[in-house]
Amino acid sequence: MILARAVVRLLSFLLLAVLAGLGLVVAAAAVDPSFVTGLIGLGQLRDAVGGWFDALAADGPVALAGALAGAAAIALGILMLSGLLVPRRERLVRLRRTGHGTLSARRRPLSQVATHLVEQARGVTQARAKLKPRRRGGGRLKIRVDRSRSVSAGEAKASATSQLEGLTGPFKLKVAVQTRVGESGSRVR
C-alpha cells in the first residue's frame, strides 16, 4: 500500500511536469507559431498523416467511429486516473450515530478482539475471525474455531457465541461460527 501511494505520487508529479511543458509549448506557439512548427516538425507530420486526418474529418461512418473511439478512450483514461488518485473509503463498523457525530471502529481491531474473546471459551484451541461491515451499521462476523476432541461442536459454538455477546450486541453483528477439531498438538489455552 505504501509503495502504491509512492508510485501514484511520482506519477502525478511527472504528469504535472509534462502538463507544464505542454503549457510552455502552447505559450510559445501563441507568441511565435513558426518556432513551434519548426521545433516539432509539424510540416513533415502534416504530410505523413494528412490523408488519415482528411478521411477522419469527412462525413460518414469512419468519422463517427473515430469520434466514438476517441471519446471512449478519454472516458476510460479519466476513469482510470480517478480510480488511481482518489483514496478508498475505509469501511468501518458503526457503533452509534448521534447529532454530535459517529462512533465507529475499524475492522481489524474488532476482529482481533473477537478472536481473543473466543480463544478464552471452554475447549477452544484456536480461533480466527473475519469481519465484513454493512453500509448501514452492523456487519457479519465469521469465526472459525478449532476445538479440542473432548468438546462437541455444539458446545464450542455455544461457548464462542456466549463469549462474543458483549461485542456483537452493541455493534449489531451477526455471528457465524464454524468449528472443527484442532490439529494434533493444539492445546486449550
Secondary structure, DSSP 8 states (H G I E B T S, - for coil): -HHHHHHHHHHHHHHHHHHHHHHHHHHHHHH-HHHHHHHHTHHHHHHHHHHHHHHHHSSSHHHHHHHHHHHHHHHHHHHHHHHHHS-----EEEEEEETTEEEEEEHHHHHHHHHHHHHTSTTEEEEEEEEEE-TTS-EEEEEEEEE-TTS-HHHHHHHHHHHHHHHHHHHTEEEEEEEEE--TT----
